């Protein structure tokens, strides 16, 4: 993991939105046979700035650096939406987790029981 955790954001009272993607729904995740791994992205609800990245599963150490780079650049969700990821790769999970977060924001769903 890199950046904030849900626990740290709750303590700081920062409204946030979670986007997740699961290995079992990703072609490369299916190829490597990992049915439990996932990616979780934490975005500040106000402006969708990336605050934290959590990757658990096969080869997670090989692709967490994508999230680290985005954090270092103070990127928003758009960096993942605008990036073309190869197929089939685990890295494309960043795009799908970002899509989920955007969908949740559109529905007004916040995490941590907070309001923006």
C-alpha positions, -999 to +999 in steps of 0.1 A: +000+000+000+010+036-005-006+068+008-035+070+032-057+043+046-094+044+053-086+044+090-063+075+086-088+094+065-116+087+091-093+100+119-086+131+099-123+135+090-116+136+053-146+127+031-134+100+006-147+077-021-134+041-026-130+025-060-122-012-062-113-038-088-110-075-083-086-100-098-114-125-105-130-100-129-097-091-146-084-113-175-048-114-161-061-121-126-079-151-141-048-162-160-026-162-129-054-179-109-058-153-082-095-151-072-090-131-040-067-102-050-080-067-054-070-031-059-086-003-037-081+034-046-090+061-021-100+095-035-108+128-017-145+133-024-143+170-030-120+169-061-113+131-066-076+136-058-059+102-052-051+097-015-043+061-011-036+028-031-040-007-017-030-037-039-034-072-025-027-103-046-004-120-070+023-096-085+009-066-065+045-055-057+051-053-095+023-028-101+018-007-069+043+017-084+017+030-108-003+042-078+028+056-061+036+076-092+001+090-094+003+100-057+036+117-062+021+137-091-009+147-070-031+131-096-068+129-097-090+100-109-086+114-144-050+100-147-064+065-146-094+073-169-072+089-195-044+063-195-044+034-220-035+001-202-024-030-220-047-060-221-045-084-204-026-069-175-033-064-138-025-027-143-058-022-161-074-027-128-065+010-120-089+021-148-118-001-135-113+010-099-114+046-111-146+039-130-162+025-099-152+055-079-166+079-105-198+060-105-201+061-067-194+098-067-221+103-093-246+085-070-234+106-040-220+076-022-192+085+003-172+063+025-164+067+061-199+080+070-190+116+061-204+143+040-184+165+016 
